[in-house]
Amino acid sequence: MNPGLPPVDPSVTAELVGALSPRLRKRLDAGVAKLTARPVVREGDIVRIAVDDDTELVLHTAGGAVNRADAIRCGCLLAPDCLHRAAAASAAPVAVDDAAAPRTGPTAAAAPADEHANAPRGDTEPPRGEAGPPQTGGGAPAPDTVTPAQLNAARAVFEATAAVLEAGTDGAGAVLQAELLRAAHSARLAALPRASASAVAVVTGVRAARSADPAYRLADLADTVCDALAVAHRLPAATGADLAGLRGAARQPYRPDGSLRLYGLFSEAVLTATGYAGAVTWTADADGRLYTVSDVAPGGPGRVTGAADRAVRIGDTALTPRELSRAGLAVSGATVSPTGRLGAGAGVRAVRASGASWHEGPTARLWAVPVAQQVGRALAGGPDAHGLLFLDVTLAGTIREAAGECLLADCEGLTLRLAAAHDDPALPHRDNLRLLAAARGARLRIVARLTPGPLPRALLLAVEHPADRAARVDLGLDRLQHADLPASEGAVPVSLPIPAADEAPLHLLRRRVHQTVSGGRRVLALPGGGAGGDGGRLRRLGLATAGDCLDGLHAAAADRSRDAFGRLLPADTDRFARAWLASAVYLREVERALCAGAWNASGETRSSTRPSRS
């Protein structure tokens, strides 16, 4: 994927790839790789790519995205039926609309910043309206049962996602991606924004994997594939509130919220695989309710690095994220989305006000909520499940894991692992984490995002300044220096017990679920790729359902029937996808329970005396 290209609507990519001849389809992945390496030149709403010395591709954007197939033009002799147009659409980020799929379950806490990918940048606001039932494409209230068009669209999303799972990220090239984008477009037309958004997210994750994006995480893509399959699988039999949630809402309605007095908390860097970048500033009112001000638009790491000092308009005032996160805001005529995003329409009035430190005033109450209660709220899902944790910790060194080093911290007697929120080298997350590791023994107030798993783990977003408790550091936007660290003489070393990485043997099932996403069915069907005694081992350890899921997954992978002449029949992708989905959903629910148990265990091990703050 080339982040320098403008986002392209899913229907455009599907149309261009579908028009290719079988011969050109075989060459499409090579064409995408070639275009990805070519320089991109932007001239207002026009983007140019020099394919070679004699051929130029021109992309015309409207509203920042390519919305029509004829907006991609090529100067080669085979145009418009050439490979270059389809390759450009396949190499570009996928344009996403305002379809904000409701996030539920433990993955809601993993990446909530994505819901800001199409957030208004402060100068615009989505149409206001009272919240009501999901709307169909024509604006009429959605029926209480699934329509035939929605059944067909859900089936298309399931089959296209199953085909991607069958091939794995290694084999899911541009043609399979285009089929999934076609299904996403069909779901959008059928008033299924959640299914559409899930399908687009799968394509984005597959492209990140194939391009070795530093932000790519296999576990995140596995969750995304699980979401897409689960939504499409449950839709046909859903009714009532369950059906409304599975359909999703095409737009986030903004409700009037009167006058607000807000206090800045921190700013979070946003860099999504969908090609959006910027910052989201989190604020809180006197009751501890969280509100966000977003400055997210198409772009790459360069847009993030300048986001902290780029002014964002709120009503008739403008503040940079760095200013707002440390100050306050008085708003009248406020409009707010269900997820707490502030609108910036013409009727909104706002003025800068005084802020508050994390240790006093309204913001301090966020850290007074018991840790287990915060975790339970993050795992519960719903609009308030932002996944943020407000913790007091004592740094205790580092530990090396497969994904890199993470900080160890004592959190009320609990051994907490704090990882970098983003691995892109252009962002300061990991450099800041390394510097904080040198402040062993420092007692800090932090903001982190829960990472569900069998061990207490979170992504570190912001910390109070190690040498000045009245200041704070946004770890994705600010860079710590060695001079910012406190003198080591005053620190008290902390020794923490480090529990096993996976006390329950769920890794036996998790490994196969994740291997399928990356390598496809063939990984499990290869000689030696069978479960062996793993299913029996899980059952002996009391995880009978996990053992059955693992055995069922391998059985589905190995099920290749032959015809009367001994030739292999087409694989049953539907059965394999359902077996994988059962394993992924089971794994998600068990890990959610283990996560809650791990954080609740802190209540049994807390000391009656807490380390004093010097």
C-alpha positions in Angstrom: 0.0 0.0 0.0 1.3 3.5 -0.9 0.2 6.0 1.7 1.1 8.8 -0.7 -1.9 7.9 -2.9 -5.4 9.3 -2.1 -8.0 6.9 -0.7 -10.0 5.1 -3.3 -13.6 4.1 -2.8 -14.1 0.3 -2.5 -16.5 0.2 -5.5 -13.9 1.8 -7.7 -11.2 -0.8 -6.9 -13.7 -3.6 -7.4 -14.9 -2.2 -10.7 -11.4 -1.8 -12.1 -10.1 -5.2 -11.0 -13.2 -6.9 -12.2 -12.8 -5.4 -15.7 -9.3 -7.0 -16.1 -8.8 -10.0 -18.3 -7.7 -13.3 -16.6 -4.1 -12.7 -18.0 -3.9 -9.2 -16.5 -5.3 -10.4 -13.2 -2.4 -12.8 -12.8 0.0 -9.8 -13.2 -1.9 -7.5 -10.9 0.1 -8.1 -7.7 3.4 -7.4 -9.5 1.8 -4.2 -10.9 0.8 -3.1 -7.4 4.3 -3.7 -6.1 5.8 -1.7 -9.0 3.5 1.3 -8.4 4.0 1.3 -4.7 7.7 2.1 -5.3 7.0 4.9 -7.7 7.1 8.6 -6.5 3.8 10.4 -6.1 3.3 14.1 -6.9 0.3 16.0 -5.6 -1.1 19.1 -7.2 -4.2 20.2 -5.4 -6.9 17.6 -6.2 -4.7 15.9 -8.8 -2.2 13.1 -8.0 0.3 12.0 -10.6 2.4 8.8 -10.7 5.1 8.3 -13.3 4.8 4.6 -14.2 7.8 4.9 -16.5 9.5 7.5 -18.8 6.5 7.5 -21.2 3.5 6.7 -19.1 1.8 8.7 -16.4 -1.2 7.9 -14.1 -3.4 10.7 -13.0 -5.9 10.4 -10.1 -8.5 13.1 -9.7 -9.9 13.4 -6.2 -13.2 14.8 -4.9 -13.4 15.6 -1.2 -9.9 14.0 -0.7 -10.8 10.6 -2.2 -11.2 8.9 -5.6 -14.9 8.2 -6.0 -15.3 7.2 -9.7 -13.5 4.8 -11.9 -13.0 7.4 -14.6 -11.2 9.6 -12.1 -8.1 7.3 -12.6 -6.6 7.9 -16.0 -3.6 6.3 -17.6 -1.6 7.5 -20.6 -0.5 4.0 -21.8 -1.7 2.5 -25.1 -3.9 -0.1 -23.5 -5.9 2.4 -21.4 -8.6 2.4 -20.2 -8.4 -1.4 -20.1 -4.9 -1.4 -18.8 -3.3 -2.9 -15.7 -2.1 0.4 -14.3 -5.5 1.8 -13.3 -6.4 -1.3 -11.3 -3.0 -1.4 -9.8 -3.2 2.2 -8.7 -6.6 1.6 -7.0 -5.3 -1.6 -5.3 -2.1 0.2 -4.0 -4.1 3.1 -2.6 -5.7 3.2 0.9 -9.3 2.3 1.0 -11.7 5.3 1.4 -14.0 4.9 4.3 -17.2 6.8 4.8 -19.0 7.8 8.0 -20.1 4.2 8.7 -19.1 3.9 12.3 -19.6 0.3 13.2 -20.5 -0.1 16.9 -17.5 -1.8 18.6 -18.3 -4.4 21.2 -16.3 -6.9 23.1 -12.6 -6.8 24.0 -11.4 -5.6 20.7 -13.3 -2.4 21.2 -10.5 -1.3 23.5 -7.8 -2.3 21.2 -8.1 0.4 18.5 -10.7 3.0 19.2 -8.7 5.6 17.5 -10.0 4.2 14.2 -13.4 5.6 14.8 -11.8 9.1 14.5 -10.6 8.3 11.0 -13.4 10.3 9.5 -14.0 12.6 12.4 -14.6 16.2 11.5 -11.4 18.2 11.7 -13.0 21.0 13.7 -14.3 23.1 10.7 -17.1 20.8 9.8 -19.7 18.6 11.5 -21.8 15.7 10.3 -25.5 16.3 9.9 -27.2 16.6 13.3 -30.2 14.6 14.2 -31.9 12.8 17.0 -30.8 9.3 17.5 -33.2 6.8 16.1 -33.4 3.4 14.4 -30.8 2.6 11.7 -31.7 4.1 8.4 -31.9 2.4 5.1 -30.3 3.8 1.9 -33.5 5.7 1.1 -33.7 7.3 4.6 -36.7 5.2 5.8 -36.6 3.4 9.1 -35.0 0.0 8.8 -37.4 -3.0 9.0 -37.4 -5.3 12.0 -36.2 -8.3 10.0 -33.3 -8.8 7.5 -34.2 -7.9 4.0 -33.4 -10.1 1.0 -30.8 -7.6 -0.2 -29.2 -7.6 3.3 -29.1 -11.4 3.3 -27.3 -11.4 -0.1 -24.9 -8.8 1.1 -24.1 -10.5 4.3 -23.5 -13.8 2.4 -21.2 -12.0 0.0 -19.2 -10.5 2.9 -18.9 -13.9 4.6 -17.8 -15.7 1.4 -15.3 -13.1 0.4 -13.8 -13.0 3.9 -13.7 -16.8 4.0 -11.8 -16.7 0.7 -9.2 -14.4 2.2 -8.9 -16.6 5.3 -8.5 -19.6 3.0 -5.6 -18.0 1.3 -4.1 -16.2 4.3 -2.3 -12.9 4.0 0.5 -14.5 2.0 -2.0 -15.5 -0.7 -4.7 -12.9 -0.5 -3.5 -10.7 -3.4 -5.2 -7.8 -5.0 -7.9 -9.9 -6.8 -9.2 -11.4 -3.5 -9.0 -8.0 -1.9 -11.1 -6.5 -4.7 -13.7 -9.2 -4.2 -14.0 -8.3 -0.5 -14.2 -4.6 -1.4 -17.0 -5.5 -3.8 -18.8 -7.2 -1.0 -18.2 -4.2 1.3 -19.7 -1.9 -1.3 -22.8 -4.2 -1.6 -23.2 -4.2 2.2 -23.0 -0.4 2.2 -25.7 -0.2 -0.4 -27.9 -2.7 1.5 -27.7 -0.5 4.6 -25.2 -2.7 6.5 -22.5 -0.2 7.5 -21.0 -2.4 10.2 -20.5 -5.3 7.8 -19.1 -2.9 5.2 -16.7 -1.3 7.6 -15.5 -4.7 8.9 -14.8 -6.0 5.4 -12.8 -2.8 4.5 -10.9 -3.3 7.8 -9.9 -6.8 6.7 -8.6 -5.5 3.4 -6.7 -2.8 5.1 -5.1 -5.3 7.5 -4.2 -7.7 4.7 -2.5 -4.9 2.8 -0.6 -3.8 6.0 0.6 -7.4 6.4 1.7 -7.8 2.8 3.6 -4.4 2.8 5.4 -5.1 6.1 3.8 -2.1 7.7 5.5 -1.4 11.1 2.0 -1.0 12.7 0.8 -4.4 11.6 -0.1 -6.9 14.3 -1.2 -10.4 13.5 -3.5 -10.5 16.5 -5.3 -7.3 15.4 -5.9 -8.7 12.0 -7.2 -12.0 13.5 -9.7 -10.0 15.6 -10.7 -8.0 12.5 -11.4 -11.2 10.4 -13.3 -12.6 13.4 -15.5 -9.4 13.5 -16.3 -9.6 9.8 -17.2 -13.2 9.8 -19.2 -13.0 13.0 -21.3 -10.0 11.8 -22.0 -11.7 8.5 -22.8 -15.0 10.2 -25.2 -13.6 12.8 -27.1 -11.2 10.6 -29.5 -13.7 8.9 -31.0 -14.9 12.2 -30.9 -11.6 14.1 -33.9 -9.6 15.2 -34.7 -6.5 17.3 -31.9 -4.8 19.1 -29.4 -7.5 18.1 -30.2 -6.8 14.4 -29.9 -3.1 14.9 -26.5 -3.5 16.4 -25.3 -5.8 13.7 -26.5 -3.5 11.0 -24.7 -0.5 12.6 -25.4 3.1 12.0 -24.5 4.9 8.8 -23.7 8.1 10.7 -23.0 9.1 14.2 -25.8 11.4 15.3 -24.7 14.6 17.1 -27.0 15.5 20.0 -27.2 19.0 21.7 -25.4 18.8 25.0 -25.8 22.4 26.3 -22.9 24.0 28.1 -19.8 22.1 29.0 -16.7 22.9 31.1 -13.9 20.7 29.9 -10.4 20.0 31.2 -7.6 18.8 28.9 -6.2 15.3 29.7 -3.8 14.3 26.9 -3.5 14.1 23.1 -3.2 10.7 21.3 -1.4 10.3 18.0 -3.4 8.6 15.4 -1.9 6.7 12.4 -4.2 4.1 10.9 -3.6 1.5 8.3 -6.5 3.0 6.3 -4.3 6.0 5.5 -5.5 8.5 8.1 -3.4 10.4 10.5 -3.4 13.2 13.1 -4.3 13.5 16.7 -7.2 13.1 19.1 -7.3 15.3 22.2 -9.1 13.8 25.2 -10.9 16.0 27.7 -13.1 15.4 30.7 -15.9 17.3 32.4 -16.5 17.8 36.2 -18.2 14.4 36.4 -15.4 12.5 34.7 -17.2 12.0 31.4 -14.7 12.0 28.5 -15.0 14.1 25.3 -12.7 14.2 22.3 -11.6 16.8 19.8 -10.3 15.3 16.6 -7.9 16.4 13.9 -7.6 13.3 11.7 -7.5 13.4 7.9 -5.8 11.5 5.1 -2.1 11.4 5.5 0.9 9.5 6.9 3.4 9.8 9.7 4.4 13.3 8.6 0.9 14.6 9.4 1.2 13.1 12.9 4.5 14.7 13.7 3.0 18.1 13.0 -0.4 17.5 14.6 0.5 18.7 18.1 1.0 22.2 17.0 -1.7 22.4 14.3 -4.7 24.5 15.4 -8.0 22.8 15.5 -11.2 25.0 15.4 -13.8 24.3 18.1 -16.7 26.7 17.6 -15.3 30.2 17.3 -11.9 29.4 18.9 -8.9 27.5 17.8 -6.4 25.6 20.0 -3.6 23.2 19.1 -3.8 19.7 20.6 -0.8 20.5 22.8 -2.5 23.6 24.1 -5.9 22.0 24.6 -4.5 18.9 26.4 -3.0 21.1 29.1 -5.7 23.8 29.3 -9.5 23.8 29.5 -12.5 24.7 27.3 -15.8 26.4 28.1 -18.4 25.4 25.4 -21.9 26.6 24.9 -24.3 25.1 22.4 -22.2 21.9 22.4 -23.1 19.0 20.2 -21.7 15.5 21.0 -21.7 12.1 19.2 -22.5 8.9 21.2 -18.8 8.2 21.5 -18.1 11.7 23.0 -16.8 13.4 20.0 -17.4 17.2 20.1 -19.0 18.8 17.1 -17.9 22.1 15.7 -20.9 23.4 13.9 -21.9 27.1 13.4 -24.0 27.1 16.6 -21.1 26.0 18.9 -19.3 28.7 21.0 -16.1 28.0 22.8 -13.5 29.9 24.7 -10.2 28.8 26.3 -10.3 28.3 30.0 -7.9 27.1 32.7 -6.9 23.5 32.9 -6.2 21.2 35.8 -3.3 18.9 36.7 -3.9 15.2 37.0 -3.6 15.4 40.7 -6.2 18.0 41.5 -9.7 19.1 40.5 -12.1 17.1 38.2 -9.4 15.2 36.3 -8.0 13.6 39.5 -11.2 11.7 40.0 -10.4 9.5 36.9 -7.5 8.0 38.8 -9.7 7.4 41.9 -11.8 4.7 40.1 -10.7 1.2 41.2 -8.6 -0.5 38.6 -10.8 -3.6 38.3 -13.8 -1.3 37.7 -12.0 0.5 34.9 -11.0 -2.8 33.3 -14.6 -4.1 33.5 -15.9 -1.0 31.8 -13.4 -1.4 29.0 -14.3 -5.0 28.4 -18.0 -4.4 28.5 -18.2 -2.6 25.1 -20.6 0.1 24.1 -20.0 3.8 23.4 -18.2 4.3 26.8 -15.8 1.5 26.2 -12.9 3.7 25.1 -10.5 1.3 26.7 -8.6 4.0 28.6 -7.1 3.2 32.0 -6.0 5.9 34.5 -3.4 4.3 36.7 -0.7 5.0 39.3 2.3 2.9 38.7 5.9 2.4 39.8 8.3 1.6 37.0 10.3 -1.6 37.5 12.4 -2.1 34.4 11.7 -3.9 31.1 11.0 -7.3 29.7 11.7 -8.6 26.2 8.8 -10.1 24.3 8.3 -11.4 20.7 7.0 -7.9 19.7 9.8 -6.1 21.4 10.6 -4.7 24.8 7.8 -3.5 27.1 7.9 -1.7 30.5 7.2 -3.5 33.7 5.4 -1.6 36.3 3.8 -2.2 39.7 0.2 -1.2 39.8 -1.3 -1.7 43.3 0.6 -5.0 43.7 -0.1 -6.1 40.1 2.7 -6.7 37.6 1.7 -4.6 34.6 3.2 -4.7 31.1 3.2 -1.4 29.3 3.8 -1.6 25.5 4.4 1.1 22.9 1.0 2.2 21.4 2.6 2.4 17.8 5.7 0.9 16.3 6.1 3.2 13.4 9.7 4.6 13.7 8.6 8.1 12.7 6.6 8.3 15.9 8.3 8.7 19.3 6.4 6.0 21.2 9.1 3.4 21.3 12.0 5.9 21.9 10.0 7.3 24.9 9.4 3.9 26.2 13.2 3.2 26.2 13.9 6.4 28.1 11.2 5.7 30.7 12.8 2.3 31.3 15.8 4.2 32.7 13.5 5.8 35.4 13.2 2.6 37.4 11.6 3.1 40.7 9.8 6.3 39.6 6.2 6.7 40.7 4.1 8.0 37.9 0.5 8.7 37.0 -0.2 7.4 33.5 -2.9 7.0 30.9 -2.9 3.7 29.0 -5.3 1.6 26.8 -6.2 -1.9 27.8 -4.9 -4.8 25.8 -7.1 -7.8 26.6 -5.2 -10.9 27.4 -4.3 -13.4 30.1 -1.8 -11.1 31.7 -2.3 -7.4 32.7 -1.2 -5.4 29.7 -1.8 -2.0 28.2 -0.6 0.4 25.6 1.1 3.4 27.1 -0.3 6.7 25.8 0.6 9.5 28.2 2.5 9.9 31.5 3.1 12.7 34.0 6.5 14.2 33.5 9.1 12.1 35.4 10.7 15.3 36.9 7.6 17.5 37.2 4.3 16.1 38.4 2.5 19.2 37.2 3.4 18.5 33.6 2.5 15.7 31.3 4.0 13.9 28.2 2.0 12.7 25.2 4.1 9.8 24.2 3.0 9.8 20.5 3.6 13.5 20.0 6.3 14.6 22.5 9.8 13.4 22.8 11.4 12.8 26.2 15.1 13.7 26.7 17.6 12.2 29.1 17.6 15.5 30.9 13.8 14.9 31.7 14.6 11.9 33.8 14.8 12.3 37.6 18.1 11.7 39.4 18.5 8.0 40.1 19.6 8.5 43.7 16.0 9.2 44.8 14.5 6.2 43.1 13.7 3.0 45.0 14.3 -0.1 42.9 11.3 -2.3 42.6 11.4 -6.1 42.2 8.3 -7.7 40.7 7.2 -11.3 40.2 7.0 -11.9 36.5 4.2 -14.5 35.8 4.4 -16.9 32.9 3.4 -15.4 29.6 0.4 -17.7 29.2 -0.6 -19.6 32.4 -3.5 -21.3 30.6 -2.4 -23.4 27.6 -4.5 -21.3 25.2 -1.5 -20.7 23.1 -2.0 -24.1 21.6 -5.3 -22.9 20.1 -4.3 -19.2 19.6 -1.2 -20.2 17.6 -3.3 -22.2 15.1 -5.9 -19.4 14.8 -3.2 -16.8 14.1 -1.3 -19.1 11.7 -4.4 -19.5 9.6 -4.7 -15.8 9.2 -1.2 -15.4 7.9 -0.7 -18.7 6.1 -4.2 -19.8 5.2 -5.7 -23.3 5.2 -2.6 -24.9 3.7 -0.6 -24.3 6.9 -2.9 -26.5 8.9 -3.3 -29.1 6.1 0.5 -29.6 5.6 2.1 -32.8 6.9 3.1 -32.2 10.4 0.7 -29.2 10.6 -2.0 -31.3 12.4 -2.9 -30.8 16.0 -1.2 -34.0 17.1 -1.9 -34.4 20.7 -2.7 -30.7 21.4 -6.4 -31.3 21.4 -6.1 -34.1 23.9 -3.7 -32.0 26.0 -6.2 -29.2 26.2 -8.9 -31.6 27.3 -6.7 -33.1 30.0 -6.1 -29.6 31.4 -9.8 -28.9 31.7 -10.2 -27.0 28.4 -12.5 -29.5 26.6 -14.1 -26.9 24.4 -10.7 -25.6 23.3 -9.6 -29.1 22.4 -12.8 -29.7 20.4 -12.3 -26.3 18.6 -8.8 -27.2 17.7 -9.6 -30.7 16.5 -12.5 -29.3 14.5 -10.3 -26.6 12.9 -7.8 -29.2 11.8 -10.5 -31.6 10.5 -12.0 -28.8 8.4 -8.5 -27.9 7.0 -7.8 -31.5 6.0 -11.2 -32.1 4.4 -10.4 -32.3 0.7 -12.7 -34.7 -1.1 -11.8 -36.3 -4.5 -14.0 -37.1 -7.5 -14.3 -40.5 -9.2 -11.0 -39.9 -11.0 -9.1 -39.0 -7.9 -8.9 -35.3 -8.6 -9.3 -32.9 -5.6 -12.6 -31.2 -5.5 -12.8 -27.5 -4.6 -12.2 -26.8 -0.9 -15.2 -26.2 1.4 -14.3 -22.7 2.4 -17.6 -22.2 4.2 -16.9 -25.1 6.6 -13.4 -24.1 7.2 -14.4 -20.5 7.9 -17.1 -21.5 10.4 -14.6 -23.8 12.2 -12.1 -21.0 12.4 -14.8 -18.5 13.5 -15.9 -20.9 16.3 -12.2 -21.2 17.5 -11.6 -17.4 17.3 -14.8 -16.5 19.2 -14.2 -19.1 21.9 -10.6 -17.8 22.3 -11.8 -14.2 22.5 -14.3 -14.9 25.2 -12.0 -17.0 27.3 -9.2 -14.4 27.0 -11.7 -11.7 28.0 -12.5 -13.7 31.2 -8.9 -14.3 31.9 -8.2 -10.6 31.4 -10.8 -9.7 33.9 -9.6 -12.3 36.3 -5.9 -11.2 36.0 -6.8 -7.5 36.8 -9.2 -8.5 39.6 -6.4 -10.6 41.2 -4.8 -7.3 42.1 -7.3 -6.9 44.8 -6.0 -10.0 46.6 -2.3 -9.0 46.4 -2.4 -5.3 47.2 -0.4 -4.2 50.1 -2.1 -2.1 52.8 0.7 0.5 52.4 1.4 2.0 49.0 4.7 3.5 48.0 4.9 7.2 48.9 5.5 9.8 46.3 8.6 11.8 46.8 
